[in-house]
Amino acid sequence: MNFELYREDMEAVKIALGTCGRLGMSRENALVNSIGYLRDYYEMDPEAEYLLGAVLQMRVYLELGFEYEKYENLFDEILRKAEMRRSELYEGRVYAPEPIKLNKSQIRNMLRRWSPTKQNTMTIKEVVEHILEKVTHRKYGTYYYRNHPPASLTGDDVYVLVINENECYFHDMTRERYYTFRDI
């Protein structure tokens, strides 16, 4: 299956799941419940679109860095019904989150060039220290960081740090990249 044909749909699911994370809900639980509901809908009304939706959400699940084996029975059942092999879920580029060490150097590498403009409320050093402090002490919340690069063709760089009881991740919204932290 060529998942890139459905890239917009899968990214839309990720955006919706981002809202769950910022509200303190588990992205993993929301996604697995949705996959289960699509399977149930298929059982009641065997339309191929339900299976396609479930498979696309399973791919999103993997791209967000969650482990297939945790819900292996559900996922294997859906793949059997869709007449797919597990290996097909991993074909092509998988946009999984990058796990990084929790240190200043690695945090700095998540951020692009930071402009010293007056519009930026924090320096790059302050941003790095803020992220390190919040993650180290598991300070629950959603923290936004905005870089206003001068004369940028793509606009501001926007980053979100989400920490809740279920997970902790950093999202580069401009480049659509996710990072998780090792050793926490």
Buried (B, 14 or more C-beta within 10 A) or exposed (E): BEBEEBBEBBBEBBEBBBEBBBEBBBBBEBBBEBBBBBBEBBEEEEEEEBBBBBBBBBBBBBBBBBEBEEBEEBBEBBBEBBEBEEEBBEEEEEBEBBEBEBEEEBBBEBBBEBBEEEEBEBEBEEBBBBBBEBBEEEEEEBBEBBBBBEEEEEEBBEBBBBBBEBBBBBBBBBEEBBBBBEEE
